[in-house]
Amino acid sequence: MTLRIHASEVRNRIGEILARVRYGGELVLVERRGKPVAAILSIEEYHRLDEIRRQWEALQRRRRFQTIRASAAENDLSEEEAFRLLQEG
């Protein structure tokens, strides 16, 4: 379940919010002018999201490296030359 709360209420309800997040597994969206500006989530959920982010970044690095290798092979360049050209462009 997701609780939506106005930013001005957070200070007054922080104890309740933290309990709901920690023990109830809730996600809390903090809003200003009706738009979400922040989220409060459990540390476990944070760690899961951080791990997903790290995996995504590693995948992006692998894809970039594969692109560099393919470009080097196609253009008869060393991998270092292809990497330099990718950084310049």
MILO-354432 format. One record per residue: residue number from 1; residue in three letters; x, y, z of N, C-alpha, C, O in turn. Coordinates in Angstrom, 3 decimals. Layout:
N
NUM  ala  X  Y  Z  X  Y  Z  X  Y  Z  X  Y  Z
...
END
This chain:
89
1  met  0.843  -1.189  0.000  0.000  0.000  0.000  0.885  1.248  0.000  1.979  1.257  0.565
2  thr  0.393  2.273  -0.632  1.137  3.527  -0.712  0.364  4.627  0.000  -0.820  4.850  -0.251
3  leu  1.066  5.301  0.892  0.498  6.451  1.596  0.991  7.705  0.892  2.184  7.841  0.618
4  arg  0.083  8.612  0.603  0.443  9.908  0.020  0.253  10.949  1.119  -0.787  10.998  1.777
5  ile  1.274  11.776  1.302  1.218  12.756  2.380  1.829  14.075  1.896  2.809  14.084  1.151
6  his  1.243  15.160  2.327  1.773  16.470  1.958  3.057  16.720  2.734  3.183  16.319  3.891
7  ala  3.995  17.375  2.099  5.303  17.637  2.708  5.179  18.335  4.055  5.969  18.066  4.959
8  ser  4.208  19.223  4.206  4.068  19.951  5.465  3.629  19.042  6.619  3.796  19.409  7.782
9  glu  3.078  17.878  6.320  2.636  16.950  7.362  3.737  16.008  7.832  3.615  15.395  8.892
10  val  4.783  15.888  7.072  5.822  14.897  7.376  6.409  15.108  8.763  6.534  14.151  9.527
11  arg  6.767  16.327  9.102  7.391  16.595  10.400  6.482  16.159  11.549  6.950  15.557  12.515
12  asn  5.210  16.455  11.451  4.281  16.121  12.529  3.978  14.631  12.615  3.593  14.140  13.676
13  arg  4.148  13.908  11.513  3.761  12.502  11.486  4.929  11.560  11.230  4.721  10.407  10.853
14  ile  6.166  12.043  11.431  7.326  11.242  11.064  7.373  9.905  11.800  7.736  8.893  11.201
15  gly  7.017  9.877  13.073  7.018  8.620  13.819  6.055  7.603  13.213  6.405  6.439  13.022
16  glu  4.859  8.052  12.920  3.855  7.190  12.287  4.337  6.731  10.911  4.201  5.561  10.554
17  ile  4.894  7.653  10.156  5.364  7.331  8.807  6.445  6.261  8.855  6.393  5.280  8.114
18  leu  7.424  6.458  9.730  8.514  5.486  9.830  8.008  4.121  10.271  8.491  3.099  9.783
19  ala  7.048  4.086  11.183  6.477  2.811  11.626  5.758  2.116  10.472  5.893  0.906  10.287
20  arg  5.003  2.880  9.705  4.275  2.289  8.580  5.234  1.743  7.525  4.977  0.704  6.917
21  val  6.332  2.450  7.317  7.322  2.000  6.347  8.054  0.776  6.864  8.196  -0.218  6.152
22  arg  8.517  0.850  8.096  9.337  -0.235  8.650  8.532  -1.485  8.938  8.927  -2.581  8.540
23  tyr  7.423  -1.340  9.616  6.676  -2.516  10.064  5.530  -2.895  9.129  5.125  -4.057  9.080
24  gly  5.016  -1.934  8.400  3.894  -2.215  7.510  4.299  -2.411  6.067  3.472  -2.762  5.224
25  gly  5.573  -2.184  5.779  6.054  -2.357  4.414  5.478  -1.356  3.423  5.486  -1.594  2.215
26  glu  4.982  -0.246  3.932  4.369  0.745  3.045  5.414  1.638  2.387  6.524  1.816  2.888
27  leu  5.023  2.176  1.273  5.788  3.203  0.584  5.057  4.507  0.827  3.832  4.560  0.723
28  val  5.793  5.559  1.151  5.176  6.858  1.410  5.648  7.842  0.350  6.848  8.062  0.181
29  leu  4.705  8.424  -0.354  5.020  9.461  -1.328  4.765  10.813  -0.687  3.670  11.081  -0.191
30  val  5.770  11.649  -0.700  5.665  12.993  -0.150  5.349  13.925  -1.310  6.041  13.934  -2.328
31  glu  4.286  14.711  -1.135  3.820  15.565  -2.223  3.898  17.036  -1.864  3.816  17.428  -0.700
32  arg  4.059  17.828  -2.899  3.940  19.288  -2.815  3.062  19.708  -3.980  3.287  19.326  -5.128
33  arg  2.071  20.495  -3.655  1.134  20.963  -4.686  0.547  19.804  -5.489  0.318  19.909  -6.694
34  gly  0.310  18.693  -4.783  -0.315  17.535  -5.404  0.589  16.672  -6.265  0.124  15.724  -6.898
35  lys  1.896  16.993  -6.296  2.828  16.221  -7.106  3.875  15.553  -6.214  4.407  16.189  -5.304
36  pro  4.174  14.281  -6.469  5.207  13.595  -5.679  6.567  14.253  -5.855  6.992  14.547  -6.972
37  val  7.249  14.481  -4.722  8.594  15.068  -4.776  9.635  14.168  -4.112  10.836  14.351  -4.312
38  ala  9.175  13.199  -3.323  10.095  12.298  -2.640  9.339  11.035  -2.237  8.108  11.000  -2.219
39  ala  10.109  10.006  -1.918  9.524  8.763  -1.445  10.277  8.313  -0.198  11.493  8.473  -0.098
40  ile  9.539  7.753  0.739  10.142  7.177  1.933  9.855  5.685  1.851  8.704  5.261  1.751
41  leu  10.933  4.892  1.897  10.781  3.456  1.771  11.681  2.751  2.766  12.602  3.351  3.321
42  ser  11.409  1.476  2.988  12.189  0.715  3.961  13.632  0.576  3.480  13.922  0.698  2.290
43  ile  14.509  0.324  4.409  15.918  0.153  4.056  16.100  -1.082  3.189  16.969  -1.108  2.317
44  glu  15.283  -2.108  3.425  15.355  -3.311  2.598  14.999  -2.990  1.152  15.677  -3.425  0.221
45  glu  13.921  -2.219  0.976  13.515  -1.836  -0.372  14.571  -0.954  -1.016  14.837  -1.084  -2.211
46  tyr  15.176  -0.063  -0.248  16.253  0.780  -0.761  17.405  -0.082  -1.271  17.931  0.156  -2.358
47  his  17.797  -1.090  -0.476  18.898  -1.961  -0.880  18.553  -2.736  -2.157  19.410  -2.915  -3.022
48  arg  17.310  -3.193  -2.278  16.886  -3.882  -3.504  16.982  -2.943  -4.711  17.494  -3.328  -5.762
49  leu  16.498  -1.734  -4.558  16.567  -0.769  -5.659  18.011  -0.409  -6.006  18.354  -0.256  -7.178
50  asp  18.845  -0.276  -4.991  20.254  0.042  -5.220  20.941  -1.090  -5.975  21.756  -0.836  -6.862
51  glu  20.624  -2.324  -5.635  21.205  -3.465  -6.326  20.752  -3.493  -7.788  21.552  -3.768  -8.682
52  ile  19.473  -3.211  -8.027  18.971  -3.140  -9.402  19.702  -2.040  -10.174  20.069  -2.233  -11.333
53  arg  19.914  -0.890  -9.533  20.644  0.213  -10.174  22.061  -0.209  -10.523  22.545  0.082  -11.618
54  arg  22.736  -0.897  -9.596  24.110  -1.343  -9.853  24.157  -2.336  -11.014  25.043  -2.269  -11.866
55  gln  23.191  -3.258  -11.037  23.143  -4.225  -12.132  22.908  -3.522  -13.464  23.529  -3.868  -14.469
56  trp  22.015  -2.539  -13.474  21.737  -1.773  -14.689  22.995  -1.051  -15.174  23.307  -1.067  -16.365
57  glu  23.714  -0.419  -14.245  24.933  0.294  -14.620  25.983  -0.667  -15.172  26.677  -0.340  -16.135
58  ala  26.104  -1.847  -14.571  27.057  -2.845  -15.065  26.661  -3.303  -16.465  27.524  -3.476  -17.326
59  leu  25.378  -3.499  -16.697  24.896  -3.885  -18.024  25.211  -2.797  -19.045  25.639  -3.090  -20.161
60  gln  24.998  -1.546  -18.661  25.297  -0.432  -19.566  26.787  -0.380  -19.893  27.162  -0.117  -21.036
61  arg  27.640  -0.630  -18.895  29.092  -0.642  -19.142  29.468  -1.773  -20.091  30.279  -1.584  -20.998
62  arg  28.867  -2.973  -19.877  29.151  -4.095  -20.769  28.705  -3.786  -22.199  29.424  -4.087  -23.152
63  arg  27.528  -3.190  -22.349  27.036  -2.838  -23.691  27.945  -1.811  -24.360  28.233  -1.899  -25.554
64  arg  28.387  -0.843  -23.573  29.280  0.181  -24.141  30.594  -0.440  -24.589  31.124  -0.104  -25.648
65  phe  31.117  -1.353  -23.766  32.363  -2.027  -24.122  32.168  -2.868  -25.390  33.042  -2.888  -26.257
66  gln  31.032  -3.561  -25.502  30.755  -4.356  -26.696  30.668  -3.460  -27.933  31.127  -3.837  -29.011
67  thr  30.079  -2.278  -27.774  29.988  -1.321  -28.873  31.374  -0.869  -29.304  31.658  -0.753  -30.496
68  ile  32.231  -0.617  -28.329  33.599  -0.196  -28.623  34.342  -1.296  -29.376  35.027  -1.028  -30.363
69  arg  34.204  -2.530  -28.904  34.893  -3.651  -29.558  34.388  -3.838  -30.986  35.174  -4.050  -31.909
70  ala  33.067  -3.757  -31.161  32.500  -3.927  -32.504  32.958  -2.806  -33.425  33.305  -3.048  -34.581
71  ser  32.960  -1.588  -32.918  33.401  -0.442  -33.716  34.868  -0.585  -34.095  35.254  -0.282  -35.224
72  ala  35.670  -1.038  -33.169  37.089  -1.219  -33.453  37.284  -2.261  -34.544  38.076  -2.061  -35.464
73  ala  36.560  -3.376  -34.442  36.702  -4.440  -35.434  36.229  -3.979  -36.813  36.874  -4.272  -37.820
74  glu  35.106  -3.259  -36.861  34.544  -2.807  -38.134  35.405  -1.753  -38.819  35.432  -1.672  -40.047
75  asn  36.105  -0.950  -38.032  36.858  0.181  -38.582  38.366  -0.018  -38.528  39.137  0.924  -38.714
76  asp  38.778  -1.258  -38.270  40.199  -1.587  -38.209  40.964  -0.658  -37.263  42.029  -0.137  -37.595
77  leu  40.392  -0.473  -36.092  41.007  0.354  -35.048  41.329  -0.517  -33.845  40.756  -1.591  -33.666
78  ser  42.249  -0.040  -33.029  42.459  -0.710  -31.746  41.286  -0.349  -30.838  40.597  0.642  -31.078
79  glu  41.060  -1.138  -29.811  39.985  -0.821  -28.871  40.220  0.528  -28.208  39.268  1.258  -27.932
80  glu  41.477  0.864  -27.950  41.805  2.154  -27.347  41.427  3.307  -28.276  40.892  4.322  -27.829
81  glu  41.708  3.145  -29.565  41.350  4.193  -30.528  39.833  4.343  -30.636  39.313  5.457  -30.684
82  ala  39.134  3.219  -30.674  37.672  3.275  -30.759  37.086  3.924  -29.507  36.150  4.718  -29.599
83  phe  37.628  3.593  -28.351  37.147  4.182  -27.097  37.373  5.685  -27.105  36.487  6.447  -26.720
84  arg  38.544  6.116  -27.537  38.848  7.546  -27.601  37.884  8.275  -28.526  37.385  9.350  -28.191
85  leu  37.625  7.689  -29.689  36.690  8.300  -30.638  35.276  8.387  -30.080  34.589  9.384  -30.299
86  leu  34.834  7.365  -29.365  33.506  7.395  -28.742  33.416  8.496  -27.687  32.389  9.163  -27.557
87  gln  34.499  8.677  -26.941  34.495  9.727  -25.906  34.486  11.115  -26.536  33.854  12.026  -26.003
88  glu  35.167  11.290  -27.646  35.223  12.583  -28.310  33.886  12.934  -28.966  33.500  14.103  -28.997
89  gly  33.190  11.944  -29.480  31.952  12.191  -30.222  30.791  12.195  -29.306  29.658  12.387  -29.748
END
